[in-house]
Amino acid sequence: MKGNVLIIGLGLIGGSLALCIKKAHPNAKVFGFDVRDRQAELAKMLGAIDVISGTISEGAEDADLIIISAPVRETAKIIKELESCPLKESVIISDTGSTKKEITRLAASLKQKGFTFVGGHPMAGSHKSGITAAKEILFENAFYILTPEDSRERESAATVMEWLKGTKARFLELSPDDHDYLAGVISHFPHIIAASIVHQTKSLTRKNELLPRLAAGGFRDITRIASSSPEMWRDILLHNKEVLLELLDLWRKEMDRVSGLLLESNEEALAAYFSEAKKFRDGLPVKEKGAIPAFYDLYVDIPDYPGVISEITGYLAEEKISITNIRIIETREDINGVLVISFQTEKDRERAEECIQACASFPTSYEL
């Protein structure tokens, strides 16, 4: 396709979208704006965008597609700013926010002026942030939700999909209400639970100083999403508060149910409770990307000698296998330590396992 695209917000998501658009549409011109000048400069240096826009208005004026890739609170402000910009009548405006109902409501002012807004949410991410973490493969096989509300917007949604075909994402159309409910269940609510578990553990630490030392391994894994941006999750929760209040009420009832089983010492019901959970969880798609970025961890049993970690990372570096995180845990008996290496994709983890097995023959596994 030919035309001008403006990406507002050149972080991980915006930068990755820019790379995908440039690859799939070499005749298009991609403009980029970011409140952080350095991010925009890096985006230009890395080839994610063709032109740096000094202001939103400057880049929006001749844009055929505008994608707002910013936190939901900032997206609301940007929509307001776009109202006063001299836009093309045919321009399509979209966003990448984690909530859709409130953003779509705010975008009604743009629609009243005759412009087309199609809400969007790519359900993909990474443990890294910023333009330097942007990758063309970030959205591959991930669900990309679009929320058109009428026939005109559905036609525009098809155009957005064509612009974004380089993402190789799996596009899905939902209503804003349906999106927010589903995202609330599988993404927003789990972040609340993870944070609440951490808060409870922190409060109990006052009674037992050993807790922080023992809270490793599985505890770190199930609470890892609690390390996400506090400001971002504050805004997401407030935008989706009706759904989350309903889910919290259901959660209280679920916990009351478990309390009842424990009070009754109901062995059969407790076993069934965990069995049903295991069956549902084990039936979830293994290789599909979901609303919460996946962690592809590889556990490596390592012997205790100087330089063993640099030895392993050196092997991976030689094969150009990118690592997103690395740490050591020492909670298992009879071995000196376990090196936990995190990767961005399952393919990288598989390559790393093959590399380590070939070069060092250290025992590896996908679960602790």
ZAKOLRO-610144 format. One record per residue (C-alpha): residue number from 1; x, y, z. Coordinates in pm, 1 decimal. Each point is the difference from the previous one (the first is absolute). Example, Ala and Ser with C-alpha at 12.3 -4.5 7.8 and 13.67 -1.06 7.14 Angstrom:
PT | 1 | 1230.0 | -450.0 | 780.0
PT | 2 | 137.0 | 344.0 | -66.0
//
This chain:
PT | 1 | 0.0 | 0.0 | 0.0
PT | 2 | 102.1 | 360.2 | -56.7
PT | 3 | -68.1 | 286.1 | 235.8
PT | 4 | 112.5 | 162.1 | 321.8
PT | 5 | -14.9 | -165.1 | 340.9
PT | 6 | 52.0 | 180.8 | 329.8
PT | 7 | 98.6 | -200.4 | 306.8
PT | 8 | -52.8 | 197.7 | 320.9
PT | 9 | 213.6 | -161.1 | 269.2
PT | 10 | 317.9 | -177.4 | -104.1
PT | 11 | 46.5 | -253.4 | 276.1
PT | 12 | -4.0 | -378.6 | -29.9
PT | 13 | -347.5 | -23.6 | -157.6
PT | 14 | 10.1 | 312.5 | -216.4
PT | 15 | 353.3 | -71.2 | -117.2
PT | 16 | -82.1 | -360.9 | -86.8
PT | 17 | -309.6 | 106.9 | -195.1
PT | 18 | 209.2 | 253.6 | -189.9
PT | 19 | 252.3 | -268.9 | -95.5
PT | 20 | -278.0 | -230.7 | -119.8
PT | 21 | -163.7 | 272.9 | -207.9
PT | 22 | 327.3 | 100.1 | -161.9
PT | 23 | 82.8 | -359.4 | -89.9
PT | 24 | -341.5 | -80.9 | -148.6
PT | 25 | -52.7 | 336.5 | -171.6
PT | 26 | 334.3 | 131.9 | -128.1
PT | 27 | -173.9 | 272.9 | -202.6
PT | 28 | -165.8 | 150.0 | 307.2
PT | 29 | 156.1 | 274.9 | 208.9
PT | 30 | -0.4 | -52.9 | 376.5
PT | 31 | 5.5 | 305.6 | 225.9
PT | 32 | 66.9 | -30.7 | 370.6
PT | 33 | -64.5 | 216.8 | 303.4
PT | 34 | 106.4 | -57.1 | 358.2
PT | 35 | 5.0 | 237.9 | 295.5
PT | 36 | 349.2 | -131.5 | 68.6
PT | 37 | 218.7 | 146.6 | -272.6
PT | 38 | 265.0 | -268.7 | 46.7
PT | 39 | -251.6 | -278.2 | -72.8
PT | 40 | -95.9 | 166.9 | -327.3
PT | 41 | 364.3 | 47.5 | -95.3
PT | 42 | 76.4 | -366.2 | 73.6
PT | 43 | -304.9 | -107.4 | -200.8
PT | 44 | 134.0 | 192.1 | -299.1
PT | 45 | 350.4 | -141.5 | 47.4
PT | 46 | -133.2 | -355.7 | 26.0
PT | 47 | -208.1 | 39.8 | -315.3
PT | 48 | -336.9 | -34.8 | 172.9
PT | 49 | -121.4 | 333.6 | -137.9
PT | 50 | 84.5 | 218.4 | -297.2
PT | 51 | -74.9 | 341.4 | 146.3
PT | 52 | -3.1 | 142.3 | 354.6
PT | 53 | -304.6 | 218.1 | 65.0
PT | 54 | 72.8 | 293.3 | 225.7
PT | 55 | -363.3 | 12.6 | 112.0
PT | 56 | -305.3 | -223.4 | -27.0
PT | 57 | -171.7 | 253.8 | -224.4
PT | 58 | 298.2 | 11.8 | -235.2
PT | 59 | -9.1 | -373.7 | -62.9
PT | 60 | -379.3 | -36.9 | 5.5
PT | 61 | -79.0 | 258.8 | -265.7
PT | 62 | 75.2 | -221.9 | -302.6
PT | 63 | -39.4 | -340.7 | 166.8
PT | 64 | -218.8 | -270.8 | -151.4
PT | 65 | 33.5 | -212.0 | 313.4
PT | 66 | 71.6 | 117.2 | 354.0
PT | 67 | 83.2 | -253.1 | 269.2
PT | 68 | 7.8 | 119.9 | 359.4
PT | 69 | 237.9 | -226.3 | 191.5
PT | 70 | -2.5 | 150.0 | 347.0
PT | 71 | -127.6 | -81.2 | 351.4
PT | 72 | -378.4 | 28.4 | 24.0
PT | 73 | 11.3 | 324.9 | 198.8
PT | 74 | 226.5 | 162.4 | -260.5
PT | 75 | -213.9 | -141.8 | -281.6
PT | 76 | -296.0 | 197.0 | 136.2
PT | 77 | 205.1 | 321.2 | -15.9
PT | 78 | 125.8 | -76.8 | -350.5
PT | 79 | -354.2 | -58.7 | -128.0
PT | 80 | -92.7 | 342.2 | 136.6
PT | 81 | 298.1 | 156.5 | -177.9
PT | 82 | -87.3 | -168.7 | -329.5
PT | 83 | -342.5 | 165.4 | 10.7
PT | 84 | 163.5 | 335.4 | -72.5
PT | 85 | 240.9 | -128.2 | -267.8
PT | 86 | -66.7 | 59.1 | -373.1
PT | 87 | -44.5 | -366.9 | -94.3
PT | 88 | -84.3 | -160.0 | -332.5
PT | 89 | -367.5 | -91.2 | -28.8
PT | 90 | 99.8 | -355.0 | -94.2
PT | 91 | 242.2 | -51.4 | 289.4
PT | 92 | -40.6 | -308.9 | 217.8
PT | 93 | 97.5 | 31.6 | 365.7
PT | 94 | 73.5 | -298.5 | 221.8
PT | 95 | 169.2 | -70.6 | 332.0
PT | 96 | 172.7 | -287.9 | 179.5
PT | 97 | -140.1 | 41.0 | 351.2
PT | 98 | -93.2 | -280.5 | 238.0
PT | 99 | -352.3 | 135.9 | 54.0
PT | 100 | -247.9 | 83.1 | -272.2
PT | 101 | -337.1 | 112.6 | 139.1
PT | 102 | 123.0 | 323.8 | 157.7
PT | 103 | 238.8 | 80.4 | -286.5
PT | 104 | -278.6 | -55.2 | -254.0
PT | 105 | -227.9 | 228.1 | 200.9
PT | 106 | 265.5 | 271.9 | 0.5
PT | 107 | 52.9 | -45.1 | -374.9
PT | 108 | -366.8 | 83.4 | -66.7
PT | 109 | 106.0 | 363.9 | -33.4
PT | 110 | 218.8 | -95.7 | -297.5
PT | 111 | -284.2 | -196.4 | -155.3
PT | 112 | -230.8 | 299.6 | 35.8
PT | 113 | 243.6 | 193.8 | -217.1
PT | 114 | -27.7 | -266.5 | -268.6
PT | 115 | 324.1 | -183.3 | 72.2
PT | 116 | 23.5 | -377.2 | 38.9
PT | 117 | 128.5 | -154.7 | 321.7
PT | 118 | 56.5 | -375.2 | 33.8
PT | 119 | 118.4 | -110.6 | 342.3
PT | 120 | 282.6 | -253.2 | 4.5
PT | 121 | 189.6 | -214.7 | 246.9
PT | 122 | 293.1 | -221.0 | -101.7
PT | 123 | 15.9 | -272.2 | 264.6
PT | 124 | 375.6 | -31.4 | -2.8
PT | 125 | 286.6 | 148.1 | 191.7
PT | 126 | 341.3 | -61.5 | 141.2
PT | 127 | 192.4 | 20.5 | 324.8
PT | 128 | 199.6 | 283.4 | -155.0
PT | 129 | -121.0 | 348.2 | -89.0
PT | 130 | 94.4 | 287.2 | -226.1
PT | 131 | 79.4 | 28.2 | -367.0
PT | 132 | 320.7 | -204.0 | 34.8
PT | 133 | -213.5 | -302.8 | 94.5
PT | 134 | -225.7 | 35.9 | -307.7
PT | 135 | -13.4 | -304.1 | -229.6
PT | 136 | -184.9 | -90.8 | -318.4
PT | 137 | -91.5 | -340.6 | 146.8
PT | 138 | -157.4 | 138.9 | 318.3
PT | 139 | -359.4 | -49.6 | -118.0
PT | 140 | 44.3 | -316.1 | -205.2
PT | 141 | -285.6 | -244.8 | 78.8
PT | 142 | -126.1 | 231.3 | 275.8
PT | 143 | -362.7 | 110.8 | 12.0
PT | 144 | -53.1 | 357.3 | -115.3
PT | 145 | -341.9 | 124.4 | 108.1
PT | 146 | -185.7 | 266.4 | -199.3
PT | 147 | -326.1 | 151.6 | 125.6
PT | 148 | -198.3 | 154.1 | -289.0
PT | 149 | -354.9 | 100.9 | 92.7
PT | 150 | -176.6 | 41.9 | -335.2
PT | 151 | 28.2 | -94.9 | -366.2
PT | 152 | 219.6 | 299.7 | -86.0
PT | 153 | 241.7 | -84.9 | 279.3
PT | 154 | 4.4 | -364.8 | -104.7
PT | 155 | 110.2 | 107.7 | -348.3
PT | 156 | 270.0 | 213.9 | 161.5
PT | 157 | 99.5 | -292.9 | 222.0
PT | 158 | 70.4 | -199.8 | -316.5
PT | 159 | 228.2 | 283.3 | -114.5
PT | 160 | 178.0 | 0.4 | 336.5
PT | 161 | 56.0 | -375.4 | -33.8
PT | 162 | 150.9 | 54.3 | -343.8
PT | 163 | 233.7 | 267.3 | 136.0
PT | 164 | 99.6 | -234.8 | 281.0
PT | 165 | 28.1 | -322.3 | -199.5
PT | 166 | 375.5 | 2.8 | 63.9
PT | 167 | -66.4 | -72.0 | 366.9
PT | 168 | -121.1 | -350.1 | -95.9
PT | 169 | -244.4 | 38.1 | 288.9
PT | 170 | -334.4 | -178.1 | 28.6
PT | 171 | -261.7 | 273.3 | -30.8
PT | 172 | -324.3 | -31.0 | 190.2
PT | 173 | -294.1 | 242.7 | 12.1
PT | 174 | -183.6 | 52.8 | 329.2
PT | 175 | -225.7 | 263.1 | 147.1
PT | 176 | 173.2 | 236.5 | 246.5
PT | 177 | -207.3 | -151.0 | 284.4
PT | 178 | 92.5 | -357.1 | -90.5
PT | 179 | 366.2 | 93.2 | -31.9
PT | 180 | 13.6 | 160.3 | 342.6
PT | 181 | -173.6 | -292.3 | 165.3
PT | 182 | 229.7 | -258.2 | -157.4
PT | 183 | 312.8 | 208.3 | 63.2
PT | 184 | -119.0 | 52.8 | 356.4
PT | 185 | -27.1 | -374.1 | 61.4
PT | 186 | 326.1 | -112.4 | -162.0
PT | 187 | 226.9 | 300.1 | 53.9
PT | 188 | -116.9 | 281.3 | 227.6
PT | 189 | -136.2 | -219.3 | 281.1
PT | 190 | 307.1 | -229.9 | 17.6
PT | 191 | 216.7 | 310.2 | 50.1
PT | 192 | -210.4 | 92.8 | 302.7
PT | 193 | 31.0 | -351.1 | 144.6
PT | 194 | 377.1 | -8.6 | -54.6
PT | 195 | 40.7 | 335.5 | 172.2
PT | 196 | -224.0 | -108.0 | 289.3
PT | 197 | 205.7 | -316.6 | 58.0
PT | 198 | 316.1 | 211.7 | 14.4
PT | 199 | -165.5 | 243.6 | 242.5
PT | 200 | -107.7 | -285.1 | 227.1
PT | 201 | 347.9 | -151.6 | -2.7
PT | 202 | 155.7 | 338.4 | 71.6
PT | 203 | -224.5 | 51.7 | 303.0
PT | 204 | 79.6 | -348.7 | 131.6
PT | 205 | 372.6 | 70.4 | -37.2
PT | 206 | -21.7 | 208.2 | 316.2
PT | 207 | -72.6 | -322.4 | 190.1
PT | 208 | 257.2 | -215.2 | -177.8
PT | 209 | 311.6 | 145.2 | -157.7
PT | 210 | 67.8 | -325.4 | -188.1
PT | 211 | -291.9 | 58.0 | -238.6
PT | 212 | 179.6 | 223.1 | -254.3
PT | 213 | 282.6 | -253.1 | -27.3
PT | 214 | -237.3 | -290.8 | -51.6
PT | 215 | -232.4 | 186.1 | -236.1
PT | 216 | 186.3 | -110.0 | -310.7
PT | 217 | -62.1 | -255.8 | -273.5
PT | 218 | -371.9 | -53.1 | -49.9
PT | 219 | -98.4 | 298.6 | 216.5
PT | 220 | 198.8 | 234.8 | -219.5
PT | 221 | -152.6 | -154.5 | -311.7
PT | 222 | -365.5 | 30.4 | 101.9
PT | 223 | 49.0 | 357.2 | 122.2
PT | 224 | 231.0 | 118.2 | -276.9
PT | 225 | -265.3 | 222.0 | -161.9
PT | 226 | -17.0 | 199.2 | 325.0
PT | 227 | 323.9 | 163.9 | -117.7
PT | 228 | -181.9 | 180.8 | -282.1
PT | 229 | -27.8 | 379.9 | -17.5
PT | 230 | -204.3 | 126.7 | 300.3
PT | 231 | -117.9 | 311.0 | -187.0
PT | 232 | -112.5 | -200.8 | -302.1
PT | 233 | -199.5 | -245.8 | 208.9
PT | 234 | -154.6 | 275.7 | 210.0
PT | 235 | -144.1 | 151.7 | -317.9
PT | 236 | -108.4 | -331.1 | -153.3
PT | 237 | -185.9 | -101.4 | 316.8
PT | 238 | -180.1 | 333.8 | 22.5
PT | 239 | -103.7 | -22.4 | -366.0
PT | 240 | -140.5 | -350.6 | 54.7
PT | 241 | -119.0 | 30.7 | 358.0
PT | 242 | -358.3 | -125.6 | -53.7
PT | 243 | 122.5 | -331.0 | -140.8
PT | 244 | 266.9 | -37.1 | 266.9
PT | 245 | -238.7 | 72.0 | 286.3
PT | 246 | -222.9 | -280.0 | -131.5
PT | 247 | 296.4 | -237.4 | -27.6
PT | 248 | 121.5 | 85.7 | 349.8
PT | 249 | -343.6 | -84.2 | 136.9
PT | 250 | 13.9 | -337.2 | -176.6
PT | 251 | 352.3 | -54.0 | 137.6
PT | 252 | -119.1 | 58.1 | 355.8
PT | 253 | -268.1 | -264.2 | -51.7
PT | 254 | 260.1 | -238.6 | -143.8
PT | 255 | 222.1 | 48.2 | 304.8
PT | 256 | -299.2 | -48.8 | 230.1
PT | 257 | -58.4 | -330.8 | -179.2
PT | 258 | 359.2 | -111.3 | 65.7
PT | 259 | -25.9 | 112.0 | 363.2
PT | 260 | -309.1 | -213.4 | 37.7
PT | 261 | 173.8 | -306.7 | -140.0
PT | 262 | 289.5 | 49.2 | 241.0
PT | 263 | -229.1 | 49.1 | 300.3
PT | 264 | -175.4 | -323.6 | -91.3
PT | 265 | 331.8 | -181.1 | -64.1
PT | 266 | -169.3 | -119.3 | -317.4
PT | 267 | 279.8 | -203.2 | -157.3
PT | 268 | -198.7 | -116.9 | -300.7
PT | 269 | -126.6 | 348.4 | -88.9
PT | 270 | 346.5 | 155.7 | 41.0
PT | 271 | 154.2 | -261.7 | -229.0
PT | 272 | -276.0 | 63.8 | -254.9
PT | 273 | 57.6 | 375.3 | 28.6
PT | 274 | 366.0 | -31.7 | -98.4
PT | 275 | -74.8 | -272.9 | -256.1
PT | 276 | -251.4 | 217.6 | -184.3
PT | 277 | 240.6 | 293.6 | 2.8
PT | 278 | 282.2 | -217.5 | -132.4
PT | 279 | -217.5 | -141.5 | -277.7
PT | 280 | -107.9 | 344.9 | -120.5
PT | 281 | 348.0 | 147.5 | 29.2
PT | 282 | 164.9 | -294.5 | -179.0
PT | 283 | -251.5 | 42.3 | -282.2
PT | 284 | 101.9 | 357.7 | -73.1
PT | 285 | 186.7 | 57.8 | -330.2
PT | 286 | 371.9 | -43.2 | 55.8
PT | 287 | 144.9 | 189.6 | -294.4
PT | 288 | -249.8 | 284.8 | -36.2
PT | 289 | 78.8 | 345.7 | 130.7
PT | 290 | -244.6 | 139.7 | 253.5
PT | 291 | -82.2 | 327.0 | 169.6
PT | 292 | 287.5 | -35.4 | 246.2
PT | 293 | 347.5 | -29.4 | -154.2
PT | 294 | 130.7 | -353.2 | 38.6
PT | 295 | 328.1 | -81.0 | 170.4
PT | 296 | 205.0 | -265.5 | -167.9
PT | 297 | 225.5 | -118.1 | 281.8
PT | 298 | 270.2 | -260.8 | -26.0
PT | 299 | 128.7 | -156.3 | 324.0
PT | 300 | 362.1 | -112.8 | -12.7
PT | 301 | 160.1 | -205.1 | 279.2
PT | 302 | 348.3 | 144.7 | 35.1
PT | 303 | 307.1 | -124.4 | 184.8
PT | 304 | 184.5 | 229.9 | 238.5
PT | 305 | 315.5 | 125.8 | -166.8
PT | 306 | 119.4 | 351.3 | -91.5
PT | 307 | -121.3 | 135.3 | -334.1
PT | 308 | -274.2 | -256.2 | -61.5
PT | 309 | -267.4 | 267.0 | -62.4
PT | 310 | 215.0 | 197.2 | -243.0
PT | 311 | 83.9 | -328.9 | -169.7
PT | 312 | -368.0 | -76.1 | -63.7
PT | 313 | -91.0 | 352.0 | -108.8
PT | 314 | 305.1 | -2.9 | -225.2
PT | 315 | -129.8 | -307.8 | -181.4
PT | 316 | -335.3 | 174.4 | -52.7
PT | 317 | 167.5 | 318.7 | -119.2
PT | 318 | 195.2 | -194.4 | -261.6
PT | 319 | -330.8 | -131.0 | -136.3
PT | 320 | -150.0 | 351.9 | 15.9
PT | 321 | -277.0 | -113.4 | 237.1
PT | 322 | -146.4 | 298.4 | 185.8
PT | 323 | -57.1 | -26.0 | 377.0
PT | 324 | -266.1 | 212.3 | 173.9
PT | 325 | 88.6 | -89.0 | 359.0
PT | 326 | 233.1 | -221.0 | 202.9
PT | 327 | 10.4 | -95.8 | 368.4
PT | 328 | 117.4 | -272.7 | 237.9
PT | 329 | -217.3 | -188.0 | 247.8
PT | 330 | 129.0 | -236.8 | 264.0
PT | 331 | -309.0 | -164.1 | 142.0
PT | 332 | 44.3 | -357.8 | -119.5
PT | 333 | 186.6 | -266.1 | 193.1
PT | 334 | 299.4 | -197.7 | -122.1
PT | 335 | 105.0 | 250.0 | -264.9
PT | 336 | 206.0 | 315.1 | 25.9
PT | 337 | -232.0 | 234.3 | -179.4
PT | 338 | -249.2 | 55.2 | -276.7
PT | 339 | 55.3 | 262.1 | -266.2
PT | 340 | -329.3 | 141.1 | -131.2
PT | 341 | 30.3 | 157.0 | -345.7
PT | 342 | -299.7 | 180.5 | -152.7
PT | 343 | -57.3 | 43.0 | -372.4
PT | 344 | -244.7 | 202.7 | -204.9
PT | 345 | -118.8 | -286.4 | -220.4
PT | 346 | -44.0 | -374.2 | 29.6
PT | 347 | 224.9 | -42.6 | -302.7
PT | 348 | 284.2 | 181.5 | 178.9
PT | 349 | -45.3 | -225.2 | 304.0
PT | 350 | 11.8 | -313.8 | -214.8
PT | 351 | 312.9 | 121.6 | -178.1
PT | 352 | 160.6 | 83.6 | 334.1
PT | 353 | -73.1 | -345.2 | 139.2
PT | 354 | 154.8 | -164.5 | -305.5
PT | 355 | 302.6 | 229.9 | 25.4
PT | 356 | 61.5 | -71.0 | 369.6
PT | 357 | -46.6 | -372.7 | -43.9
PT | 358 | 246.5 | -3.1 | -289.2
PT | 359 | 265.3 | 219.5 | 162.6
PT | 360 | -16.8 | -85.2 | 370.3
PT | 361 | -245.1 | -289.3 | 52.7
PT | 362 | -145.9 | 165.0 | 312.5
PT | 363 | -346.4 | -137.8 | 93.8
PT | 364 | -279.6 | 232.1 | -119.4
PT | 365 | -375.9 | 13.8 | 48.0
PT | 366 | -298.3 | 230.0 | -63.9
PT | 367 | -136.6 | -31.5 | 353.1
PT | 368 | 160.3 | 14.3 | 340.8
//
